[in-house]
Amino acid sequence: MDLDVFVSAHRAEWDRLDALLQRQRRLTGPEVDELVSLYQRTATHLSLIQSSAPDPQLTGRLSQLVARARGAVTGTRRASWRDVTRFLTHGFPAAVYRSRHWWVPTALLSTLIAALLGWWIGTHPEVQASIAAPSELRELTRPGGEYESYYSSHPAASFAAQVWTNNAQAAAVCLVMGVFLGLPVIWILLLNMLNLGIGFGLMSAAGRLDTFLGLVLPHGLLELTAVFVAAGTGLRLGWTLIDPGPRTRRTALAEEGRAAIGMAIGLALVLFVAGAIEGFVTPSGLPTWARITIGIVAELVFLTYVYVLGGRAARAGETGDVGADERSATGPTAA
């Protein structure tokens, strides 16, 4: 396509569309029809230029023009509490449900790795010696030692906020960095499982595994589930780059990427609950069985939320992506 000839042939239409968009007065019926027609044709022109003769300056101008025209045609839409409710009852749980074939295996494999690491460390004194000196290990694992005092080292509210921030950042990184073929996600998972395995192994070797589980399980069940969901979704996003399926790679990445961003928001809320449990329940004076029960209940509530509400929404066609009216305009394939 000769770009100069194309621009000369259609510049007048673009200028006319721009002029209509700048009108201060209310458009007449014929002008509205003309606006819609010019919007559709300009969207087609933009698509043709992007695919045949991409020019950054021209593409930028037409993209802005199409976006303004789309806003004028469809009207400005503002988020409402209804959108928030729909996201929490349909979009987010459906997105988590649709990703279950990725995050459930991720959770099982990661837990197995952490357990094997813990067993290996706990049954091999030479491995424990390579981690820290004997005096340091005793300080970590003794009653009232660092493993126990960690959860009460700061005021509950500030500790919960710090934990929530750190975990939300880790989940967001897993979701976003999955586009790099999932490699950063695997690394983050391995680091988390290594830390968990070390704690499991050292406390087991000290004969205090029950104490360790009593400290980790109340918040850890929900917290790790959220991390596994983020990691599994990140891996799925990376696989989309390799195999987009029947969609174009660009369309597949856009759809899955938007759903992943929505999941980051939803998982931040889940991790807020986990952080609150870690800040207020884990270091509390409640019996171990009561603290663990709270963690199990929180986990079961989340899984029920995903598999009941999410499954129902997913079967109804919900994907977790934004609505069709909020996606980028797609121009017709023919002028």
C-alpha positions, 0 to 999 in steps of 0.5 A: 500500500502506498501510504502517501496516496492512502493518506491523500485519499482519506485525509478529508474524512479524518479531518471531517470526523475530527471537526464533528468531534470538536462541535460544541453544539448538539449534533443533528440527526444527519451529523450523528449518522455521518459521525458513526459512518466516519468512525467505522471507516476510520477504524478500518483505515487504522486497521489497514495501516497497522497491518500493511504500512505501520507509521507511528505518527499516523497510527497515533493520530488515528488511534486517538481519533478512533478512541474519541469517536468511540467515546462519542458514539458509545458514550462515557461509562463510569464504574459503579458499585454494580460493576464492583459487585459483578466483578466480585460475584462473577468476573473474579471467581470465574477467572480463578475457576477457568485457571484451575487446570493450571493453579491446582497442579501448581499447588500440588507440585509446589507443596510436594517440593516443599515437603520433600525439601523439608524432609531432606533438610530435617533428616540430614544434619549436614544439610542443616549445618550448611544453612546456619551454625548450630547456635543460630539454628537453636535460636531459630527453633527454640521455644520463643525463638525467631520462628515464633517471635516473628509473628509478634515482632510488630503490632498486629495491624502494621504487621498485617499491612506489611504482610499483605503488601509483600504478598500482593506484590509477589502475586502481581509479579507472578501474574504480570511476569508470566508473559515472559514464558513463565520463567520468573514465575517458576523462580518465585515459586521455588524461592517460596517453597525453599523458604517453607521447606527450610522452616519445615525441616529445621523445626522438624529436626528440633522436634517442634513440627507441631508448633511450626504447623500451628504457626503456618497453617492458620494464614498459610492455607489461604495465603499460599492458595492465592500465590498458587492461583497467581502463579498458575495464571502467570504460567497460563499467560506465558503458555498463551504466548506459545500457543494462543489457540484459535485466536491471534496471539495479540488477541489472546494475550490481550484477553488473558492479560486483562483477565490477569490484571483483574485477578491481581485486584481480586487476589489482593483482597484475598491476601488482605484476609490472609494478612489479617489472619497472620497479623491477628490470629496466628500470634494470638493466645488461641489454642492451636486447634482453634487457630488452625480451624480458622485457617481451614474455614477461610480456605474452604470459604474461598474454594467454595466461592471459586467452585460454586460462584466461579463455576456457575459464572464460567458456565454462563460464559463469564471469562474475567475479561472486561465487557465487550463494550469496554474493549478496544474497537475492532475495525471491519475487515473491508472498507 
